[in-house]
Amino acid sequence: MADPEQQVRDWLTAYTAPTTTVAHLLCDRHDPARTAVTEVAPDLSATTLTFGDLAHRSTALAAVLAGRGVGAGDRVATLLPLGTELTVTAVAVWRLGAVLVPLPPVLAASAVDQRLRQAAARTVVCTGDQTAKLAPDAVQAVVAVDRDAPAAETGQAPEPAAAAPDAPLLISHTPGVAGPPRQITVPVRALAAFHAHHHYGLGVRDDDVYWCFSEPGDPHGLYYGLISPLLAGHACLHLRAGFDPELTLDVMETFGVTRLAAAPTVYRALRTATKTLPPEIMVRSLASNGDALRTDLTDWALGTFGVGISDHYGNAESGIVAVGDGHGGPLTALPGFTLAVLDPLSDTPAETGTVGRVAVDTATSPAWWFDGYSDDPLASARRFSPDRRWYLTGDTGTVDEYGAVHLTRRDGEVIITSGYRIGPYDVESVLLGHEAVDEVAVYGVPDPARGALVAANVVTAPGVSPTPELAEELKRLVAERFAEAAVPQRLTFVAHLPKTASGKLRRNRLRASAA
């Protein structure tokens, strides 16, 4: 077996060769009889495409897009759920050397318009029910796909276009702190990084059934739910429905899922809904990314599924760069990446045990691909050290005597109140220890006197009524089990917490609604 670091370099060389086409890498080179996409409906019926089907359908759609004037470098937006149509469209766009701009179908018309103009995407591929969201002056061409009928237009598709290593592959979006979403331009050379995570981080094998439970607007879903499986010649499994714990287990049982990647909130919901696991569910691994993964959750998974939940570390700008064991152990950098902790005040490595800034050493990370936000140079500058050697993740951590990195918390979620730095994780852990609490989200609310107030939205357990007495009891619990300074000044009982379609908590929405 090849040395992992050498394997990543080999992938990088192969995927950035002058004559390489993305369509070849993700589709045409694979066994045409092998399954490429399985789309599952709420009733558990499935639509399956082989790589041969994908090649045929994406070539036909590429001909339609070329007939609408799409060529190399043009931006093509989609308003499609993860599944067969998005996969076909993505490969069709890349056949032309064009740039994919995937947008979540749940976006309102104004949000769609803003992102289309921001990305300069003049062609949109969507389902018919999404066309009403498109302003006539914002787009030049609209292709409404019909999953049950052949394309109404035919034409000659051009030969697949070769793409340079730095040519844009797709444009994803990440929420801005105080402005519009920022654009992340993902280059072709990022394919090697995505493959590294699929192979070494997730450990997906040819005989696995892999399910990345995510949504099309989530970069993680695009990177690891669509691109990396196709790159490796593996099938993508997609559920054409919103999150439901029982349906999730039904899909895992019916389709024999062996490796699942999902947000921590998905696992928490599964824990609440699951008493006993169907014997047909036999997973080899469970992976998590996004929100903090608590050890009690991975302990539950170990007792229920027979395997723990590994914690996959990264963000939209970097992709996954390291993996933790889910029990608070150190992060192990993926092949192709070097992780470090910098001194809080200088761009030099921190002393052992000193809390500092978690960073990626781009100079020694051949798989590194993010160069900055194309539309926000100031935000880009804040992400890198002045010499651009260090990419600053925005998180904090320590390094041990062996040089391993231990994550403490995500810096963007730290609440600074009256000079105290409060991590949501610490407060949430205390509140979740109360039998009356089912779910909780802790966040900061701007306050002119204290800088921020600690706020908590609490979902009570079934059968428990929210009362002022319970609120005071929960506050006392935080004071007793963590710190007086961390007691939520605002504690609100709610029916549910805002989440994405993949179950990831929307902390930014909580902050915005409370501001």
Buried (B, 14 or more C-beta within 10 A) or exposed (E): EEEBBEBBBEBBEEBBEEEBBBBBBBBBEBEBEEBBBBBBEEEBEBBEBBBBBBBBBBBBBBBBBBBBEBEEEBBBBBBBBBBBBBBBBBBBBBBBBBBBBBBBBBBEEEBBBBBBBBBEBBBBBBBEEBBEBBEEEBBBBBBBBEEEEEBEEEBEBBEBBBBEBEBBBBBBBBEBEEEBBBBBBBBBBBBBBBBBBBBBBBBBEEEBBBBBBBBBBBBBBBBBBBBBBBBBBBBBBBBBBBBBBEBBBBBBBBBBBBBBBBBBBBBBBBBEEBEEBEEEBBBBBBBBBBBBBBBEBBBBBBEBBEBBBBBBBBBBBBBBBBBBBBBEEBBBBBBBBBBBBBEEEEBEBBEEEBBBBBBBBBEEBBBBBBBBBBBBEEBBEEBBBEEBBBBBBBBBBBBEEEEBBBBBBBBEBBBEBEEBBBBBBBBBBBBBEBEBBBBBBBBBBEBEEBBBBBBBBBBBEEEBEBEEEBBEEBBEBBBEBBBEBBBBBEBEBBEEBBBBBBBBBBBBBBBEEBE
